[in-house]
Amino acid sequence: MLITVTRSGGLAGFEKLRALDTSGRADAAELEKIARRAIAPVADGYHYRITVDDEVLDLQDPCLSDTQRELIRTVLGEGA
């Protein structure tokens, strides 16, 4: 299994992309199990795409900050 993670943001705004092939690893089964759980959708969870000008952010409930929740609540409640 090939697992890829991209991290972006932070103070410097750098992007870091790494891929890990689990083939032949002693911990392959455990890593693959973790990966499957990590990407599984949350039962009855909402997915959000927030677009601000040209910036796009994809989010999934319950992994939202308080600020993101406030923005979503305001836009969904008052937006056209």
C-alpha positions in Angstrom: 0.0 0.0 0.0 1.2 3.5 -0.8 0.4 6.1 1.8 0.9 9.8 0.8 0.7 12.8 3.2 0.9 16.4 2.2 1.4 19.1 4.8 1.1 22.7 4.0 0.8 26.0 5.9 2.7 26.9 9.1 4.7 30.0 9.6 6.9 29.6 6.5 4.1 28.3 4.3 6.2 25.4 3.0 4.6 22.3 1.6 6.0 18.9 2.5 5.0 15.8 0.5 6.0 12.3 1.6 5.0 8.9 0.4 5.5 5.6 2.2 5.3 2.2 0.6 4.3 -0.3 3.3 5.4 -3.3 1.2 7.9 -5.5 3.1 7.7 -3.5 6.3 7.3 -5.4 9.6 4.6 -2.9 10.7 2.8 -2.9 7.3 -0.4 -4.4 8.6 -0.7 -1.9 11.5 0.1 1.1 9.3 -2.4 0.0 6.7 -5.1 -0.5 9.4 -4.3 3.0 10.8 -4.5 4.5 7.2 -7.8 2.9 6.5 -9.3 4.3 9.8 -7.8 7.7 9.2 -9.4 8.2 5.8 -12.8 6.6 6.6 -15.6 9.1 6.7 -17.1 9.8 10.1 -20.6 8.3 10.3 -23.2 11.0 9.8 -20.4 13.6 9.6 -20.6 16.6 7.4 -18.0 17.6 4.8 -17.4 21.2 4.1 -15.6 23.1 1.4 -14.8 26.7 2.3 -13.8 29.0 -0.6 -12.4 32.5 0.1 -11.5 34.3 -3.1 -9.2 31.8 -4.7 -8.3 29.7 -1.6 -10.1 26.4 -1.0 -10.2 24.4 2.2 -11.8 21.0 2.5 -12.9 20.0 6.0 -14.7 17.2 7.7 -16.7 17.2 10.9 -15.7 16.7 13.8 -12.3 18.0 12.8 -13.1 21.7 12.8 -11.7 24.5 14.9 -14.0 26.8 16.8 -13.3 29.6 14.2 -14.2 27.3 11.3 -17.4 26.2 13.1 -18.3 29.9 13.7 -17.7 30.8 10.0 -19.7 27.8 8.8 -22.6 28.5 11.1 -22.7 32.1 10.1 -22.5 31.6 6.3 -25.0 28.7 6.3 -27.4 30.6 8.6 -27.2 34.0 6.9 -25.8 33.5 3.4 -27.7 33.6 0.2 
